[in-house]
Amino acid sequence: MKSSSSSRRISERIQERGLLTVAAFMDLALYDSEVGYYARAPQRSGRAGDFFTSVDVGPLFGELLAGQLAEMFAILESRAPNPDSRFDLIEAGAGNGRLSADILRALRLREPALYDRVRLHLVEASAAARDAQRATLDEVVGRLAASSADLPASFDGVLIANELLDAMPVHQVVMRGDGLREIYIDVARAPRLVTREGPPSTPALAAYLDRLGITLEPGWRAEINLRAVDWIRDAARRVGRGFIIIIDYGHEAGHLYSPAHADGTLTAFARHTMGGPESTAGAPTWLQHPGERDITAHVDFTSVRAAAEAEGVQTLGFLDQTYFLMGILGANPANTANLANLPNRLALKTLLMPGGLGSTHKVLILGKSVGAPALRGCSFRMRVT
């Protein structure tokens, strides 16, 4: 594969700026408005894309989430009844709006009273994706209140972040005999990029591991997602009354920073192949062809949860996607999906598959000023594999 114009321009930017942390490199390669992978297309997932998400399975995922949202709305109403109140639905990392469109269509069919009270806020960094949202929403576009790169200043309702945190820029560190070192990106010979080690760019990296009580063994690599912690803190402060649902792949810190992941979890996806279909000797796969492939790392759910709780948010559940969806189905299948329909049965199998979306994806449910309700999504089994 020849280097693309995006790869060459990213290489030139690095030459101009000097050494970059992995986080700064990811920010450039994924989100730069001119050369970033996500910025240049309205959709990157699906059969024609580079990776596959629960949304790509079909509308069933959104239909199931709609059932959970209906219960959350009922909980909010029971605590402060108001027939004139609005229900804020915020999707962060919304892309072109497919998940929200599926949710709204299900609500319109099964929960029309709730549908009429929804105010949809789509939060998306990519201008190209934002431009495609109204067409994606189509007949439910009337519920769209805002489309922006930023979260609303405040809201009462539910914030959903599906596969958002794993794509946030991370710092990569490695433990050496003389202490913690950070990985930086440099240009060997344009457009070829290489990694170099140097002192940590910020004391926040060592403080992050210390806070967790994690000691990396010599030679271990690890990713530290400072951006995810800052994001959840900010989101938690903006919630008045409501819930946050985070769906992503990752682990508790004790498992993420362990021998099982001693090489780190940073990787790339291109044409549904981890690392991409090609490799270059001497450089990690996630460093190759920047701007042309997704770059991702597993989420540290321990730190995300702790940061949210420090802002007055309560953890209501943490479980595999399999058990979350089974709970929604088991509680009230009539309000979720028609499983007599063969495509829906096949879609459900894909969403629940152990070793696939069902177990690799975890669901973290947070609540603020809602008490400690027993949610449908947590009713089947509270288990993380």
PLY file of the C-alpha trace (Angstrom):
ply
format ascii 1.0
element vertex 385
property float x
property float y
property float z
element edge 384
property int vertex1
property int vertex2
end_header
0.00 0.00 0.00
1.53 3.31 -1.05
1.44 6.14 1.42
-1.64 8.30 1.02
-1.72 12.05 0.82
-3.12 12.09 4.38
-0.19 10.03 5.65
2.32 12.31 3.96
0.68 15.44 5.31
0.59 13.99 8.83
4.29 13.13 8.51
5.00 16.69 7.40
3.05 18.08 10.35
5.11 15.95 12.75
8.34 17.14 11.13
7.21 20.73 11.64
6.13 20.23 15.26
8.85 17.84 16.42
8.27 14.84 18.68
4.63 14.13 19.48
3.18 12.08 22.29
1.03 9.18 21.10
-1.99 11.16 22.32
-1.06 14.16 20.15
-0.39 11.84 17.21
-3.80 10.17 17.59
-5.50 13.55 17.84
-3.88 14.54 14.54
-4.40 11.21 12.74
-8.01 10.75 13.84
-9.55 14.18 14.38
-7.65 16.85 12.47
-10.20 18.68 10.33
-8.15 18.26 7.15
-6.34 14.94 7.43
-8.04 13.11 10.33
-9.51 9.67 9.72
-12.87 10.46 11.32
-13.04 14.02 10.05
-12.94 13.11 6.36
-15.95 10.77 6.15
-19.47 10.67 7.63
-19.23 6.95 8.47
-16.30 4.60 9.03
-17.97 1.44 10.35
-20.08 -1.24 8.69
-19.45 -3.81 6.00
-17.99 -1.22 3.65
-15.93 0.37 6.45
-12.99 -0.66 8.61
-14.70 -2.06 11.72
-18.07 -3.32 12.93
-20.18 -1.96 15.80
-23.45 -2.95 17.46
-25.19 -0.25 15.42
-24.03 -1.95 12.21
-25.92 -5.12 13.19
-29.17 -3.32 12.37
-31.87 -1.32 14.19
-32.32 -3.93 16.95
-29.59 -2.46 19.15
-31.31 0.93 19.14
-34.69 -0.71 19.74
-33.36 -2.46 22.83
-31.81 0.73 24.15
-35.13 2.48 23.62
-36.70 0.04 26.09
-34.11 0.98 28.72
-34.58 4.69 28.04
-38.34 4.38 28.52
-37.76 2.95 31.99
-35.26 5.71 32.83
-37.78 8.33 31.74
-40.41 6.73 33.98
-37.99 6.87 36.92
-37.31 10.57 36.35
-41.04 11.27 36.08
-41.82 9.36 39.26
-39.39 11.51 41.24
-40.60 14.85 39.84
-43.80 14.57 37.77
-44.18 17.32 35.20
-46.32 16.84 32.07
-44.54 19.75 30.39
-40.98 18.54 31.00
-38.67 17.51 28.20
-36.46 14.44 28.11
-32.94 15.18 26.88
-31.36 12.37 24.86
-27.71 13.07 24.20
-25.57 10.82 22.03
-21.86 11.58 22.31
-19.73 10.40 19.42
-22.91 10.19 17.39
-21.34 9.94 13.93
-24.05 10.40 11.34
-26.79 9.71 13.90
-27.73 6.10 13.06
-28.07 4.91 16.66
-30.25 7.84 17.69
-32.38 7.36 14.59
-32.99 3.72 15.54
-33.85 4.70 19.12
-36.27 7.43 18.05
-38.07 5.20 15.54
-38.59 2.59 18.25
-39.86 5.20 20.72
-42.23 6.66 18.15
-43.72 3.20 17.60
-43.82 1.90 21.19
-43.62 4.98 23.43
-45.27 7.84 21.51
-45.83 9.97 24.62
-42.12 9.80 25.43
-41.14 10.34 21.80
-43.01 13.66 21.79
-41.00 14.85 24.81
-37.55 13.92 23.54
-35.02 16.62 22.76
-32.17 14.99 20.83
-28.65 16.40 21.08
-26.10 14.83 18.72
-22.50 15.45 19.76
-19.93 14.73 17.06
-16.46 16.12 16.31
-16.55 15.38 12.57
-18.20 18.11 10.48
-18.71 15.58 7.67
-20.66 13.30 10.00
-22.69 16.19 11.41
-23.63 17.24 7.88
-25.12 13.75 7.30
-27.20 13.61 10.48
-30.41 15.24 9.28
-30.65 12.89 6.31
-30.00 9.89 8.57
-32.71 10.96 11.01
-35.12 11.52 8.12
-38.70 11.29 9.40
-37.65 11.62 13.08
-35.53 14.74 12.51
-38.18 16.81 14.25
-36.82 15.60 17.60
-33.36 17.04 16.85
-32.67 19.98 19.15
-28.95 20.42 18.49
-26.02 19.05 16.53
-22.65 20.18 17.82
-19.11 19.16 18.66
-19.79 19.87 22.34
-22.04 18.45 25.04
-24.99 20.65 26.03
-24.25 22.92 28.99
-26.76 21.03 31.15
-29.37 18.35 30.69
-31.99 16.16 32.36
-32.33 12.78 30.71
-29.87 10.25 29.35
-26.41 10.57 27.82
-25.26 7.62 25.66
-21.65 7.12 24.58
-21.33 4.02 22.40
-17.73 3.23 21.44
-16.54 6.76 22.12
-13.93 6.45 24.87
-11.86 3.78 23.10
-11.17 6.22 20.24
-9.98 9.05 22.49
-6.25 9.83 22.24
-4.12 7.96 24.78
-0.60 8.33 26.10
1.54 5.22 25.82
4.12 4.47 28.49
6.70 1.75 29.07
8.39 0.76 32.31
12.17 0.55 32.24
14.70 -0.30 34.94
15.21 3.38 35.71
11.51 4.23 35.81
8.52 5.17 33.70
9.15 6.34 30.12
6.74 7.69 27.53
6.50 6.77 23.85
6.82 9.59 21.33
6.36 9.73 17.56
9.07 11.01 15.23
9.77 10.98 11.50
12.62 8.71 10.38
12.36 9.55 6.70
9.18 11.11 5.36
6.61 9.68 5.39
7.90 6.83 7.59
7.14 7.32 11.28
8.96 5.73 14.21
8.60 5.59 17.98
11.11 6.96 20.45
11.24 6.83 24.23
11.57 9.88 26.45
10.64 11.20 29.88
6.92 11.44 30.65
5.33 14.55 29.14
3.30 15.16 32.30
3.42 13.97 35.92
-0.28 13.08 35.50
0.77 9.77 33.91
2.61 8.45 36.95
-0.08 9.92 39.21
-2.74 8.01 37.24
-1.03 4.67 37.90
-0.31 5.57 41.53
-3.97 6.40 42.10
-4.88 2.91 40.90
-2.15 1.24 42.95
-0.72 -0.17 39.70
2.97 -1.06 39.39
4.08 -1.91 35.87
6.81 -4.52 35.55
9.95 -3.66 33.54
9.20 -4.00 29.83
5.43 -3.61 30.18
3.69 -1.11 27.92
0.41 0.51 28.80
-1.99 3.18 27.58
-3.28 5.96 29.81
-6.43 7.75 28.68
-6.37 11.11 30.43
-8.92 12.43 27.93
-11.56 9.86 28.96
-11.24 10.81 32.62
-11.57 14.51 31.80
-14.56 13.80 29.54
-16.55 11.84 32.13
-15.84 14.46 34.79
-17.17 17.16 32.48
-20.19 15.08 31.48
-21.03 14.30 35.11
-21.03 17.99 35.99
-23.49 18.75 33.20
-26.10 16.22 34.31
-28.85 17.75 36.41
-30.98 14.63 36.88
-30.45 11.60 34.76
-28.31 8.74 33.56
-25.12 8.12 31.61
-24.75 4.88 29.61
-21.22 4.09 28.40
-20.80 1.11 26.07
-17.26 0.23 25.05
-14.62 -2.45 25.13
-12.24 -2.43 28.04
-11.58 -3.77 31.52
-11.23 -2.98 35.17
-7.79 -1.50 35.80
-6.50 -4.59 37.59
-7.03 -6.63 34.44
-6.06 -3.95 31.93
-2.70 -3.29 33.61
-1.66 -6.91 34.06
0.47 -9.60 32.35
-2.48 -10.31 30.03
-1.95 -6.90 28.43
1.76 -6.38 29.04
2.24 -5.20 25.44
-0.54 -2.65 25.76
-3.81 -2.63 23.83
-3.22 0.11 21.26
-4.08 -1.14 17.78
-5.51 -0.11 14.43
-8.31 -1.41 12.25
-8.48 -1.28 8.47
-10.84 -3.29 6.26
-11.98 -5.28 9.32
-8.46 -6.44 10.08
-6.80 -5.65 13.40
-3.65 -3.72 12.67
-4.66 -3.41 9.05
-3.89 -5.81 6.22
-0.24 -4.75 5.96
2.66 -4.24 8.30
6.05 -2.58 8.10
9.05 -3.98 9.93
10.26 -1.83 12.78
7.04 0.13 13.34
3.87 -0.81 15.25
0.85 -1.34 13.03
-1.08 1.55 14.61
1.63 3.93 13.39
1.33 2.92 9.74
-0.76 4.82 7.17
-2.03 7.44 9.64
-5.26 9.09 8.62
-6.32 5.95 6.74
-7.29 3.63 9.60
-8.90 3.62 13.00
-6.66 3.69 16.08
-8.05 2.47 19.37
-7.17 1.28 22.88
-9.12 -0.53 25.59
-10.93 1.56 28.20
-9.93 1.61 31.87
-13.40 1.45 33.39
-12.07 1.70 36.95
-10.71 5.20 36.38
-13.77 6.31 34.40
-16.11 5.15 37.15
-14.01 6.73 39.92
-13.88 10.07 38.11
-17.65 10.10 37.66
-18.29 9.17 41.30
-15.99 12.00 42.43
-18.47 14.36 40.73
-21.47 13.04 42.64
-22.57 10.39 40.15
-23.55 6.93 41.38
-22.63 3.67 39.64
-25.81 1.68 38.99
-24.35 -1.18 36.97
-21.26 -2.50 35.22
-21.74 -5.64 33.12
-21.19 -7.34 29.78
-23.34 -6.15 26.90
-24.79 -9.69 26.71
-26.30 -9.47 30.19
-27.40 -5.86 29.74
-29.41 -6.68 26.62
-30.76 -9.92 28.10
-32.03 -7.92 31.07
-33.86 -5.47 28.81
-35.39 -8.30 26.81
-36.37 -10.37 29.82
-38.01 -7.48 31.64
-40.42 -6.49 28.88
-39.82 -8.11 25.47
-43.06 -6.68 24.07
-41.63 -3.18 24.40
-38.37 -3.95 22.66
-38.28 -6.05 19.54
-40.15 -8.61 17.44
-37.93 -11.66 17.80
-40.22 -13.78 15.64
-38.58 -11.87 12.82
-35.60 -13.87 11.47
-33.32 -10.85 10.82
-33.94 -9.70 14.39
-33.10 -13.13 15.79
-29.85 -13.20 13.82
-29.06 -9.65 14.91
-29.68 -10.54 18.55
-27.35 -13.52 18.28
-24.60 -11.21 16.99
-25.19 -8.66 19.76
-25.05 -11.34 22.48
-22.26 -13.51 21.05
-19.64 -14.52 23.69
-16.20 -13.61 22.44
-17.80 -11.05 20.12
-19.81 -7.92 20.78
-21.59 -9.50 23.72
-18.58 -10.04 25.97
-15.94 -7.68 24.58
-18.26 -4.71 25.10
-18.98 -3.60 28.65
-21.83 -1.38 29.81
-21.32 1.16 32.58
-24.54 2.78 33.84
-24.31 5.89 35.99
-27.02 7.93 37.65
-27.28 11.37 39.23
-30.09 12.50 41.50
-32.12 9.40 40.59
-31.60 7.23 43.67
-30.56 3.61 43.21
-33.23 2.09 40.93
-33.19 -1.56 39.89
-32.89 -1.10 36.14
-34.08 -3.57 33.50
-30.64 -3.69 31.93
-29.18 -4.89 35.24
-31.89 -7.47 36.01
-30.51 -10.55 34.26
-27.01 -10.86 35.65
-24.50 -8.30 36.86
-21.40 -9.94 35.45
-18.23 -8.86 33.68
-16.18 -11.51 31.88
0 1
1 2
2 3
3 4
4 5
5 6
6 7
7 8
8 9
9 10
10 11
11 12
12 13
13 14
14 15
15 16
16 17
17 18
18 19
19 20
20 21
21 22
22 23
23 24
24 25
25 26
26 27
27 28
28 29
29 30
30 31
31 32
32 33
33 34
34 35
35 36
36 37
37 38
38 39
39 40
40 41
41 42
42 43
43 44
44 45
45 46
46 47
47 48
48 49
49 50
50 51
51 52
52 53
53 54
54 55
55 56
56 57
57 58
58 59
59 60
60 61
61 62
62 63
63 64
64 65
65 66
66 67
67 68
68 69
69 70
70 71
71 72
72 73
73 74
74 75
75 76
76 77
77 78
78 79
79 80
80 81
81 82
82 83
83 84
84 85
85 86
86 87
87 88
88 89
89 90
90 91
91 92
92 93
93 94
94 95
95 96
96 97
97 98
98 99
99 100
100 101
101 102
102 103
103 104
104 105
105 106
106 107
107 108
108 109
109 110
110 111
111 112
112 113
113 114
114 115
115 116
116 117
117 118
118 119
119 120
120 121
121 122
122 123
123 124
124 125
125 126
126 127
127 128
128 129
129 130
130 131
131 132
132 133
133 134
134 135
135 136
136 137
137 138
138 139
139 140
140 141
141 142
142 143
143 144
144 145
145 146
146 147
147 148
148 149
149 150
150 151
151 152
152 153
153 154
154 155
155 156
156 157
157 158
158 159
159 160
160 161
161 162
162 163
163 164
164 165
165 166
166 167
167 168
168 169
169 170
170 171
171 172
172 173
173 174
174 175
175 176
176 177
177 178
178 179
179 180
180 181
181 182
182 183
183 184
184 185
185 186
186 187
187 188
188 189
189 190
190 191
191 192
192 193
193 194
194 195
195 196
196 197
197 198
198 199
199 200
200 201
201 202
202 203
203 204
204 205
205 206
206 207
207 208
208 209
209 210
210 211
211 212
212 213
213 214
214 215
215 216
216 217
217 218
218 219
219 220
220 221
221 222
222 223
223 224
224 225
225 226
226 227
227 228
228 229
229 230
230 231
231 232
232 233
233 234
234 235
235 236
236 237
237 238
238 239
239 240
240 241
241 242
242 243
243 244
244 245
245 246
246 247
247 248
248 249
249 250
250 251
251 252
252 253
253 254
254 255
255 256
256 257
257 258
258 259
259 260
260 261
261 262
262 263
263 264
264 265
265 266
266 267
267 268
268 269
269 270
270 271
271 272
272 273
273 274
274 275
275 276
276 277
277 278
278 279
279 280
280 281
281 282
282 283
283 284
284 285
285 286
286 287
287 288
288 289
289 290
290 291
291 292
292 293
293 294
294 295
295 296
296 297
297 298
298 299
299 300
300 301
301 302
302 303
303 304
304 305
305 306
306 307
307 308
308 309
309 310
310 311
311 312
312 313
313 314
314 315
315 316
316 317
317 318
318 319
319 320
320 321
321 322
322 323
323 324
324 325
325 326
326 327
327 328
328 329
329 330
330 331
331 332
332 333
333 334
334 335
335 336
336 337
337 338
338 339
339 340
340 341
341 342
342 343
343 344
344 345
345 346
346 347
347 348
348 349
349 350
350 351
351 352
352 353
353 354
354 355
355 356
356 357
357 358
358 359
359 360
360 361
361 362
362 363
363 364
364 365
365 366
366 367
367 368
368 369
369 370
370 371
371 372
372 373
373 374
374 375
375 376
376 377
377 378
378 379
379 380
380 381
381 382
382 383
383 384
